[in-house]
């Protein structure tokens, strides 16, 4: 399994809809949070080892209604 975190910038008034759509439509999601700062949301996803991160982000996440930008982080090791 691969773990990635994706931050989302949403169009005005769309953050709650984007969060709902992520939870309802994206099976790889673990959790999603609203955030302050440059991005509106951050979500954690678990991908299969053979699943392409680029295709996942561009074809499943960036196309959601209300998403205007994403920033993806790949996690290597969990501590604790």
C-alpha positions in Angstrom: 0.0 0.0 0.0 1.1 3.6 -0.7 -0.1 6.5 1.4 -0.6 9.9 -0.2 -2.0 13.2 1.2 -3.7 15.6 -1.2 -4.5 19.2 -0.4 -7.4 20.8 -2.3 -8.2 24.3 -3.2 -11.9 24.6 -3.9 -13.9 27.2 -5.7 -15.7 29.6 -3.3 -18.5 27.9 -1.4 -17.6 24.4 -2.7 -15.4 22.9 0.1 -18.2 21.0 1.9 -19.4 19.6 -1.4 -15.9 18.5 -2.4 -15.4 16.9 1.0 -18.8 15.0 0.7 -18.0 13.9 -2.8 -14.6 12.6 -1.7 -16.1 10.5 1.1 -19.0 9.2 -1.0 -17.2 8.6 -4.4 -13.5 7.8 -3.8 -13.0 4.4 -2.2 -9.3 4.9 -1.5 -10.0 7.8 1.0 -9.1 7.3 4.6 -10.1 10.7 6.0 -10.6 14.3 5.0 -10.2 17.5 7.0 -11.0 21.2 6.4 -7.9 23.3 6.9 -6.8 26.9 7.1 -4.2 28.5 4.9 -3.6 28.2 1.2 -5.7 25.0 0.8 -9.3 24.3 1.9 -9.1 20.5 2.5 -6.5 17.8 3.1 -7.3 14.2 2.5 -5.4 10.9 3.2 -5.6 8.1 0.6 -4.3 4.5 0.5 -3.4 3.3 -2.9 -2.5 -0.2 -4.1 1.2 -0.6 -4.8 0.5 -1.0 -8.6 -1.9 2.0 -8.7 -0.4 5.0 -10.5 -0.5 8.2 -8.3 -0.6 10.6 -11.2 -3.6 8.9 -12.9 -5.4 8.6 -9.6 -5.0 12.3 -8.8 -5.7 13.7 -12.3 -8.6 11.3 -13.2 -10.3 10.8 -9.8 -9.6 13.9 -7.8 -8.9 16.9 -10.0 -12.1 16.3 -12.0 -14.4 16.6 -8.9 -16.8 19.5 -9.2 -15.5 22.4 -7.2 -11.8 21.5 -7.2 -9.6 24.3 -8.6 -6.2 23.0 -7.6 -4.4 20.1 -5.8 -1.1 19.5 -4.1 0.0 15.9 -3.6 2.4 14.6 -0.9 3.7 11.0 -0.9 4.2 9.5 2.5 7.1 7.1 3.2 6.9 5.8 6.8 4.4 6.2 9.6 5.8 6.7 13.0 4.0 6.0 16.3 
